[in-house]
Amino acid sequence: MKITFYGAAGGVTGTAYYCESTDARIMIDCGMFQGGRRDESRNKAAPPVNYNTLDAIVLTHAHLDHCGRLPHAVRNGYRGPVFGTPATLDLAALVLRDSLKVQTSDLEKLNRMLVRNGKPKIRPAFEEDDVETAIRQMKPLTYHTPFPVAKGMEIIVDEAGHIMGSGSLKLTVSDGKGKKSVIFSGDLGATGMPIVRDPEPFREADMVIMESTYGDRDHKPLQETIDEAIAIIGEALHLKGKILVPSFAIGRTQDIIYYIEQAFRKGGLPRFPIYIDSPMAIEASRIYMSHPELFDEEMIELIGSGEMERDKGYIRPTPSAEESRRLNDVKGPCMIIAGSGMCNAGRIKHHLRHNLWKPETSVLIVGYQAQGTLGRKLVDGNSTVNIFGERIAVRAKIHKLGGFSAHAGQTDLLNWFNVLAPDRPRVVLTHGEEKARMPLSDIIRKRYGLQPFLPQYGDSIEL
């Protein structure tokens, strides 16, 4: 088998791994790139494979950087199945439809400008028919159950603990004479995160393709991060300003609400208005609640207690654009949770434009910020940022809370790999910037005597 890396190779977005055997061809994930213009320019096209001969696409989970180029694949002729767990497929449908809305809105603004300058309009990279066709092609996979995805290829999905429905994949390839297996870690979650279950490691494989987003460090302990967040929010409440939380609609928003509700109940914070200013996050939360079979024990216990009902008056969804605009006139203190998580699109950009220049504003960065994104510029301490063509002074207090990450830190990554290490598989490190995957590579080499392969975009490896 030959595996070619068309994303998340030397970076953390655009995951797409093309797997070819003698008898079949499949793709693991088909994600969008996120970051600066150079990265996002790659989203104009699908990964460069022959979609007429592609047998299957398998998703590890529903984040945009793992499923966002599915409409491109359809536009290029792909008519095969798109496999994923039921929760992944529900969420992926939501993500793709939202991505279409963002593209349509952005393109309308750009084309108006081009027409005013006497230039031709730009055609969309994909359209509604492409999105809906991709959704119709989705087929569910069940955890822990071997499934034939193509001739001579079998997939098993185990819990990855990243977001609802996320999975690590074990691909076994047979040619009638023997078998070889490759594990794709997907995005691994940290142990002990709320709502979803902890990652489940496989125990044997010939090759492991493993994420390395935080391969160079551990996150701050979760309880320490929660305590820090409560202190920051408490201070922000005294300033009577707005607390802006750029948050991924899937996973991070649900986690943040969970922690704040816990603080309400335990007296760590007084109850205050929290606006969920993201139609996508509102719908994602509904999808989360429709899959109780995937909840961890703490979430099951919390739901059974009935205590979540008490906080509904303080947590206020604002699904419409008009409701979102009205938040400009809302007085603090309040919290606004809005997408996108890296501040590169969505409603959060409008809230930052209206509030970054105010010293009473607080911004809580609760997730990874890729190079080139607005969120990364805020974390890096830029004194001004460009939002919708306007230079905005950054006088707000910017707080980075790394312990909320849905990605495993270095120790959790190694604990996951420890179970596989005795089988001495070939190791491939992806989904990490060089500063993260190089230290993880060094540890694996020194501790286990295995030399990881660190692919770049377009590189291949054979098994």
C-alpha positions in Angstrom: 0.0 0.0 0.0 1.1 3.5 -0.8 -0.1 6.5 1.3 0.2 10.1 0.0 -0.2 13.2 2.2 -2.3 16.0 0.7 -2.7 18.0 3.9 -1.8 18.2 7.5 1.8 17.5 6.6 4.1 20.1 8.2 0.9 21.9 9.4 -2.3 21.3 11.3 -5.0 21.7 8.7 -6.2 20.3 5.4 -6.0 16.6 6.5 -6.3 14.3 3.4 -4.4 11.0 3.2 -4.7 9.1 -0.1 -4.3 5.3 0.3 -3.7 3.0 -2.7 -3.5 -0.7 -2.7 -3.4 -3.2 -5.5 -7.2 -3.5 -5.5 -8.6 -0.2 -4.1 -8.1 3.4 -3.4 -9.6 5.3 -0.4 -9.0 8.7 1.2 -8.8 9.3 5.0 -10.4 12.7 5.6 -10.8 15.5 3.0 -10.3 18.7 5.0 -9.9 22.4 4.3 -6.8 24.4 5.0 -7.1 27.2 7.5 -4.6 30.0 8.2 -3.2 32.7 6.0 -3.9 33.4 2.3 -1.2 30.9 1.2 -2.9 28.0 3.1 -6.4 29.0 2.2 -5.5 29.3 -1.5 -5.3 25.5 -1.6 -9.0 25.3 -0.8 -9.8 26.3 -4.4 -9.3 22.7 -5.5 -9.7 19.1 -4.2 -6.8 16.9 -3.3 -5.1 15.9 -6.7 -6.4 12.3 -7.1 -8.6 10.6 -9.7 -12.1 10.8 -8.2 -13.6 8.5 -10.8 -11.5 5.6 -9.4 -11.7 6.5 -5.7 -13.6 3.8 -3.8 -14.3 5.5 -0.5 -13.7 8.5 1.7 -13.6 7.8 5.5 -13.8 10.7 8.0 -12.2 10.6 11.4 -14.4 13.5 12.6 -16.4 16.5 11.5 -14.2 19.5 12.0 -13.8 21.6 8.8 -10.1 20.8 8.5 -11.0 17.2 8.1 -14.2 17.3 6.0 -14.3 20.7 4.3 -13.1 19.7 0.9 -15.8 17.0 0.4 -17.8 19.2 -1.9 -14.7 19.7 -4.0 -14.4 15.9 -4.3 -18.0 15.7 -5.5 -17.5 18.6 -8.0 -14.5 16.5 -9.4 -16.7 13.5 -10.0 -16.7 11.6 -6.7 -19.8 9.5 -6.3 -18.7 6.9 -3.8 -19.6 6.5 -0.1 -18.4 8.9 2.7 -18.0 6.8 5.8 -18.0 8.1 9.4 -19.7 7.4 12.8 -23.3 8.5 12.9 -22.5 11.6 15.1 -19.6 12.5 12.8 -21.9 12.4 9.8 -24.6 14.5 11.5 -22.0 17.1 12.5 -20.3 17.0 9.1 -23.5 17.8 7.3 -23.9 20.8 9.6 -20.3 21.9 9.0 -20.5 21.6 5.2 -23.7 23.6 5.0 -22.3 26.3 7.2 -19.1 26.4 5.1 -21.2 27.0 2.0 -23.0 29.9 3.8 -19.6 31.5 4.7 -18.2 31.0 1.2 -21.4 32.5 -0.4 -21.4 35.5 1.9 -17.6 36.2 1.4 -17.9 35.8 -2.3 -20.8 38.1 -2.7 -18.8 40.9 -0.9 -15.7 40.2 -3.0 -17.7 40.2 -6.3 -19.4 43.5 -5.5 -16.0 45.0 -5.1 -14.7 43.4 -8.3 -17.6 44.7 -10.3 -17.1 48.2 -9.0 -13.5 48.0 -10.2 -14.5 46.7 -13.6 -13.2 43.2 -13.0 -14.9 39.9 -13.7 -16.7 38.0 -10.9 -15.1 35.0 -9.3 -17.0 31.7 -9.5 -17.6 29.7 -6.3 -15.3 26.8 -5.5 -18.3 24.7 -4.9 -22.1 25.1 -4.8 -25.1 23.8 -2.9 -25.6 20.8 -5.1 -22.1 19.7 -4.3 -22.7 20.0 -0.6 -26.0 18.1 -0.7 -24.6 15.4 -2.9 -21.8 14.8 -0.4 -24.3 14.6 2.4 -26.4 12.1 0.5 -23.4 9.9 0.0 -22.7 9.6 3.7 -22.8 6.1 5.2 -22.5 5.3 9.0 -19.8 3.2 10.6 -20.2 1.6 14.1 -17.5 1.8 16.7 -15.4 -1.3 17.3 -17.0 -3.2 14.4 -14.8 -4.3 11.4 -16.3 -2.9 8.1 -15.3 -3.5 4.5 -14.9 -0.1 2.9 -13.4 -1.3 -0.4 -12.0 -4.4 -2.0 -9.3 -5.9 0.3 -9.7 -3.0 2.8 -11.3 -3.2 6.2 -11.8 -0.3 8.8 -12.3 -0.4 12.5 -13.2 2.8 14.4 -12.2 3.3 18.1 -13.0 6.4 20.2 -10.5 9.3 19.7 -12.0 11.5 22.5 -11.6 14.7 20.5 -15.2 15.7 19.8 -18.6 13.9 19.6 -18.3 11.0 17.2 -14.5 11.3 16.6 -12.6 8.2 15.9 -9.1 6.7 15.4 -9.1 4.3 12.4 -7.4 1.0 11.9 -7.1 0.2 8.2 -6.3 -3.5 7.4 -5.3 -4.3 3.8 -5.3 -7.8 2.4 -4.0 -9.1 -0.9 -5.1 -12.7 -0.4 -1.6 -13.7 0.7 -1.2 -11.6 3.8 -2.4 -8.6 5.7 -1.0 -5.2 6.8 -2.5 -2.7 9.1 -2.2 1.1 9.4 -3.6 3.2 12.3 -4.7 6.8 11.7 -4.9 8.4 15.1 -7.2 11.2 13.9 -7.2 14.1 16.3 -6.7 12.7 19.8 -8.4 14.2 22.8 -7.0 14.8 26.2 -7.8 12.4 29.0 -10.5 13.6 31.4 -12.2 16.1 29.1 -15.9 16.6 29.6 -18.9 15.1 27.7 -17.1 12.7 25.5 -15.3 9.5 26.4 -11.5 9.2 26.7 -9.4 8.0 23.7 -9.1 4.2 23.2 -5.7 3.1 21.8 -5.4 0.2 19.4 -2.8 -2.4 20.4 -1.0 -3.5 17.2 -0.3 -2.3 13.8 2.4 -2.2 11.1 2.3 1.5 10.8 0.9 4.4 12.9 0.0 7.8 11.4 -0.2 10.0 14.4 -1.2 13.6 15.0 1.3 15.9 16.7 -0.5 19.2 17.2 0.9 19.6 20.7 3.8 17.2 20.4 6.2 19.7 22.0 4.4 20.4 25.3 1.7 19.5 27.7 -1.3 21.7 28.4 -1.8 23.3 31.8 -3.6 20.9 34.1 -7.3 21.1 33.4 -8.5 22.0 36.9 -5.8 24.8 37.0 -7.1 26.1 33.7 -10.7 26.0 35.0 -9.7 27.9 38.1 -7.8 30.5 36.0 -10.8 30.9 33.7 -13.1 31.5 36.6 -10.7 34.1 38.0 -10.4 35.9 34.6 -14.2 35.8 34.2 -14.7 37.1 37.7 -12.4 40.0 37.1 -14.0 40.8 33.7 -17.5 40.9 35.4 -16.2 43.6 37.7 -15.1 45.6 34.7 -18.7 45.4 33.4 -17.4 44.8 29.8 -18.0 42.1 27.3 -16.2 38.8 27.5 -15.6 37.6 23.9 -14.9 33.9 23.4 -13.9 32.8 19.9 -14.9 29.2 20.0 -15.2 26.3 17.6 -18.9 25.5 17.3 -18.3 21.8 17.7 -16.7 20.6 20.9 -15.2 23.7 22.4 -18.5 25.6 22.8 -20.1 22.7 24.5 -17.1 22.2 26.8 -17.1 25.9 27.8 -20.8 25.9 28.6 -20.3 22.7 30.7 -17.6 24.3 32.8 -19.5 27.6 33.4 -22.6 25.7 34.4 -20.5 23.8 36.9 -19.1 27.1 38.3 -22.6 28.5 38.6 -23.8 25.5 40.6 -20.7 25.4 42.8 -20.8 29.1 43.5 -17.5 29.9 41.7 -19.3 32.5 39.5 -22.5 34.5 39.9 -25.0 33.8 37.2 -24.7 36.3 34.2 -25.9 36.3 30.6 -24.1 34.1 28.2 -25.0 34.5 24.5 -24.4 31.6 22.1 -24.0 33.7 19.0 -23.6 30.9 16.5 -26.4 29.1 14.7 -23.9 26.3 14.0 -23.0 26.0 17.7 -26.7 26.0 18.7 -27.4 23.2 16.2 -24.2 21.3 17.2 -25.3 21.3 20.8 -28.6 19.8 19.7 -26.8 17.1 17.8 -24.6 16.4 20.9 -27.7 15.9 23.0 -29.1 13.5 20.4 -26.2 11.1 20.9 -26.3 10.3 24.6 -24.8 6.9 23.8 -21.4 8.7 23.4 -21.5 10.6 26.7 -18.9 9.9 29.4 -20.0 9.0 33.0 -19.9 12.6 34.3 -22.2 13.9 31.6 -24.6 11.0 32.1 -24.7 11.8 35.8 -25.2 15.5 35.2 -28.1 15.0 32.8 -29.7 12.5 35.2 -29.6 15.1 38.1 -31.8 17.6 36.2 -29.5 20.5 37.3 -28.8 21.6 33.7 -32.4 22.9 33.4 -31.8 25.6 36.1 -29.3 27.5 34.0 -31.3 27.8 30.8 -32.4 31.4 31.5 -28.8 32.6 31.6 -27.6 30.8 28.4 -29.2 32.6 25.5 -29.0 31.5 21.9 -29.0 34.3 19.2 -29.4 32.3 16.0 -30.5 35.2 13.7 -28.3 37.9 12.2 -30.6 40.5 13.7 -30.3 39.0 17.2 -26.5 39.0 16.7 -26.4 42.7 15.6 -28.5 43.6 18.7 -25.6 42.4 20.9 -23.7 45.5 19.9 -26.1 47.5 22.1 -26.2 45.0 25.0 -24.4 46.4 28.0 -21.9 44.3 30.0 -21.1 42.3 31.9 -21.9 39.5 29.6 -20.2 36.7 27.6 -20.5 36.2 23.9 -19.4 32.9 22.5 -19.2 33.0 18.7 -17.4 31.4 15.8 -15.0 30.9 14.3 -12.5 29.5 16.8 -9.5 31.1 15.0 -11.3 34.4 14.5 -10.8 34.1 10.7 -14.5 34.1 9.8 -18.0 34.2 11.3 -19.7 36.5 13.8 -16.7 36.8 16.2 -15.0 39.1 13.8 -17.8 41.6 14.1 -17.7 41.5 17.9 -14.0 42.0 17.9 -14.3 44.9 15.5 -16.8 46.6 17.9 -15.0 45.8 21.1 -11.3 45.2 20.8 -10.5 48.9 21.2 -12.3 49.0 24.5 -10.1 48.5 27.6 -13.0 46.9 29.6 -13.3 44.1 27.0 -11.8 40.7 27.7 -11.1 38.1 25.0 -10.7 34.5 26.1 -8.7 32.4 23.5 -9.6 28.8 24.3 -8.2 26.8 21.4 -5.3 26.4 18.9 -4.6 29.4 16.7 -3.0 28.6 13.3 -0.3 30.8 11.8 -1.7 33.7 9.9 -5.1 33.8 11.6 -6.6 36.8 13.4 -6.6 34.7 16.6 -2.9 34.0 16.3 -2.2 37.7 15.9 -4.1 38.5 19.1 -2.3 35.8 21.0 1.1 37.1 19.6 0.3 40.5 21.1 -0.2 42.6 18.0 -1.1 46.2 19.0 -3.4 46.6 16.0 -5.2 44.1 13.7 -7.0 44.4 10.4 -10.7 43.5 10.5 -12.8 44.0 7.4 -10.2 46.4 5.9 -10.1 48.5 9.1 -7.2 48.9 11.5 -8.4 48.2 15.0 -6.4 49.0 18.1 -6.1 46.1 20.6 -6.8 47.6 24.0 -8.8 44.6 25.3 -7.3 42.1 27.7 -6.3 39.0 25.7 -6.2 35.8 27.7 -4.9 32.4 26.3 -6.3 29.4 28.1 -4.4 26.4 26.6 -5.8 23.8 29.0 -9.1 23.7 27.3 -7.7 22.3 24.1 -9.5 19.3 22.6 -6.1 18.0 21.5 -4.0 15.7 23.5 -0.8 17.2 24.9 2.6 15.5 24.6 2.1 13.2 27.6 -1.3 12.0 26.5 0.0 11.4 22.9 2.8 9.3 24.3 0.5 7.4 26.6 -1.7 6.6 23.6 1.4 5.4 21.6 2.8 3.4 24.5 0.2 0.8 24.0 1.3 0.3 20.4 5.1 0.7 20.9 5.8 -2.9 21.8 4.6 -3.9 18.3 7.4 -1.6 16.9 5.3 -0.1 14.1 6.6 2.4 11.5 5.7 5.8 12.8 4.5 8.8 10.7 3.9 12.2 12.4 1.4 14.5 10.8 -1.0 17.3 11.8 1.6 19.4 13.6 3.8 22.4 12.9 7.5 21.6 12.8 8.1 23.1 16.2 5.6 20.5 17.6 6.3 17.3 15.7 10.1 17.6 15.8 10.3 17.3 19.7 7.8 14.4 19.6 9.8 12.7 16.9 13.0 13.0 19.0 11.3 11.5 22.1 9.9 8.5 20.1 13.4 7.9 18.5 15.2 8.0 21.9 12.6 6.2 24.0 11.5 3.5 21.6 14.3 3.3 19.0 11.9 4.1 16.2 12.6 6.8 13.6 9.4 8.7 12.7 8.8 9.8 9.1 7.8 13.5 8.9 6.0 14.0 5.6 5.5 17.3 3.7 2.6 18.0 1.4 2.6 15.5 -1.5 5.1 13.1 0.1 4.3 9.3 0.0 5.2 6.3 2.0 4.9 2.6 1.1 4.0 -0.3 3.3 
